[in-house]
Amino acid sequence: MWQAEVRVDLDAIRENVARLRAGTSAELMAVVKADGYGHGMLPAARAALDAGATALGVCTLDEALTLRRGGVTAPVLAWLLAPGLPLHEGVAAGVDLAAASTDQLDELVVAAQRAGRPARVHLKIDTGLARGGATVADWPVLLDAAAKAQADGTVEVVGVWSHFAYADAPGHPTIDRQLAVFVEGVALAERAGLRPRWRHLANSAATLTRPDTHFDLVRPGIAVYGLSPVEGERFGLRPAMSARARVTLTKRVPAGSGVSYGHTYRTERETTLAVVPVGYADGVPRHASNVGPVHLGGKVRTVAGRVCMDQFMLDCGDDPVAPGDVATLFGSGAAGEPTADDWAAAVGTINYEIVTRFGGVRVPRAYDGE
């Protein structure tokens, strides 16, 4: 018997990847960083590969090595690498690593020498996000250094890539501007003698809305898990995660009762309160206080009072709720329950943040479709 659980439908992940794969002639890299956006990195990775993904994307070296230790042999790209990491371990494990500066490239050269094999490198150009990536001014210098390292046998440039700032707003003028910068960056790489296997730019939104940005590889993340990156559009995706908990206690309280810390909610009449045993330590946003939607007893109710570290309350009126009843915070919406999008709208965030919050130590994940 469980008290609270996150349930992940791996068949939904497979369906989403197959749908994304059918919409492009490019290869597909499923992004499984942040523990698979809260869905579990290894199960999500395996499901994505089952459905036609040919590569996986993560942020950290440790995430990439965890995939390798888990038996994943497909190409894996790790792109957020602080100075001083044991990059030779990634090189030895055949992990693709990103470089956005000559300093990062120098570290990869040293790592390759230590590992005794060339480092597989994706060179990143900043096309307008102003986050990772070499600036347009620095790009030719990085290309020259990479071409020399490749000629020396310490580096194999297998990718050139960038990332959109505004692809979730189809039609935004920055999309075309970034695309033009990327095309020119690829052309400069070719003139430097580099012929990477993969040129990649498209995230989930661009994968779904801009086929002209697909090049050799697309990198969907949130769409793999059935959530849309574009507000108001579903694209036929099926959410894979649901979060639920069993009511621990119900009790009748009189009108005017203050509920939870600070008494930010007071009952309007005699009513039944239900205590749900998950809180902000488990992933429930504290901003969901007095606004979070929860399905219990056939109705969508609203969190009553402040979300606590371990629990929150629901005002159930005179409805017959009881300990052990299942309160569903979010799911696919097929049974009338709220979705991650509903939670995001209620607390003023994005669906990415809602799902990545859940599935920690105290709330175990259960899987369907393994």
C-alpha positions, -999 to +999 in steps of 0.1 A: +000+000+000+013+035-008+008+068+009+018+089-021+032+081-055+042+095-088+031+072-116+048+072-150+033+057-181+062+045-202+039+037-231+029+073-232+066+083-235+070+057-263+039+071-281+051+107-278+086+098-292+071+079-320+048+108-329+078+132-328+099+109-348+072+106-375+072+143-379+108+147-390+134+132-414+161+140-388+174+118-361+159+123-326+178+130-294+155+125-264+165+149-236+164+130-203+182+155-181+170+164-146+161+127-139+141+126-171+122+158-162+111+141-130+100+109-147+131+088-140+161+091-163+169+055-170+133+042-176+125+073-197+157+069-217+150+032-224+114+039-234+125+067-258+151+045-274+125+017-278+104+042-298+130+053-322+152+079-305+188+074-316+205+096-290+200+110-256+208+145-242+216+154-206+232+183-188+258+169-165+287+145-169+273+125-139+240+121-157+257+108-188+278+083-168+247+071-149+232+062-183+263+043-193+264+025-160+227+017-166+236-002-198+227+026-223+250+023-253+234+049-276+251+082-282+248+105-252+255+142-252+264+161-219+265+199-224+268+217-190+304+211-179+321+232-152+359+235-152+378+207-134+355+178-139+369+143-146+361+147-183+384+118-191+358+095-176+332+107-201+357+104-230+365+068-219+328+060-217+322+073-252+301+102-240+297+132-264+308+164-247+300+200-255+325+228-259+316+265-262+350+281-256+387+274-263+392+268-226+366+240-226+381+226-257+415+226-241+401+206-212+386+181-236+420+177-253+437+169-220+408+145-211+413+127-245+450+124-239+444+109-205+417+086-217+438+074-247+411+081-273+396+111-291+370+132-274+337+133-292+328+170-292+297+191-301+307+227-307+281+252-295+275+286-310+254+313-292+228+323-318+209+347-296+200+330-262+230+346-245+235+316-224+258+287-234+277+288-266+305+308-282+296+343-293+296+350-330+329+369-326+345+340-308+332+313-331+359+314-357+386+311-331+369+280-315+365+264-350+402+269-358+412+254-324+388+225-329+401+218-365+436+217-352+427+194-323+409+171-348+439+171-371+460+161-340+437+132-333+426+143-298+391+155-308+364+143-332+339+171-339+306+152-342+282+180-337+276+217-342+246+231-322+227+259-306+195+266-287+164+287-294+153+315-270+117+319-283+107+288-302+077+283-278+062+315-294+059+304-331+063+333-354+085+353-331+111+372-351+140+359-331+135+324-345+144+333-380+173+355-368+188+327-348+183+302-376+202+326-399+231+329-374+232+291-371+233+285-408+262+309-411+279+292-381+276+258-398+290+273-430+320+286-412+326+252-396+326+236-430+351+262-443+373+253-413+373+217-426+348+203-400+321+180-412+301+170-381+276+142-383+249+162-365+238+198-369+211+205-343+191+234-332+155+223-327+141+219-292+106+205-285+088+236-298+108+238-330+105+201-335+068+205-335+064+238-354+095+245-375+106+217-397+131+240-414+151+240-383+155+202-380+188+197-399+203+163-389+190+160-354+161+173-332+163+176-294+128+173-279+126+174-241+093+183-225+074+169-255+089+135-249+069+134-216+036+145-233+036+181-223+033+209-248+060+236-250+035+259-268+006+274-247-028+263-260-015+236-283-015+199-275+000+184-307-016+150-298+009+144-270-001+123-240+012+133-205+031+104-189+031+115-152+004+115-126+009+125-089-015+114-062-017+107-024-041+090+000-061+111+024-047+105+059-074+122+080-109+138+076-127+158+102-156+182+106-148+217+117-171+246+124-177+278+103-149+303+107-122+278+114-087+289+103-069+263+083-031+258+081-003+282+090-013+318+092-050+310+088-050+324+052-081+303+046-112+302+068-142+279+064-174+297+054-196+271+071-193+238+089-174+216+066-152+185+062-114+190+059-093+163+043-055+161+050-034+151+020+001+139+030+023+157+005+038+191+007+066+213-006+093+188+005+076+164-019+073+188-049+040+206-042+047+243-049+041+264-018+027+290-042-002+264-046-015+277-013-052+285-018-050+280-055-038+244-063-064+222-080-068+186-067-092+159-077-108+141-048-142+123-045-152+130-081-146+168-079-117+192-085-112+211-053-087+238-043-060+236-017-073+252+015-047+273+033-010+272+031+009+242+017+030+228+045+063+209+042+046+175+044+008+181+038-020+203+027-057+205+033-088+204+011-122+218+021-147+191+010-180+206+023-205+179+030-191+154+005-185+119+018-147+118+017-128+094+040-092+084+050-077+063+022-094+081-006-071+090-035-064+127-041-049+133-076-029+164-080-024+160-117-024+135-145-034+132-181-068+148-176-086+118-190-105+111-158-113+148-151-082+153-129-061+185-133-031+184-155+004+197-150-006+226-173-035+234-148-010+234-119+014+256-139-014+281-146-026+281-110+009+289-095+023+311-122+050+288-137+055+264-166+046+227-169+083+218-169+087+230-133+057+211-121+068+176-133+105+180-124+095+188-088+080+154-082+094+119-077+120+124-050+130+102-020+097+104-001+074+100-031+084+069-050+078+064-087+058+035-100+059+026-137+033+013-162+045-002-194+079-015-182 
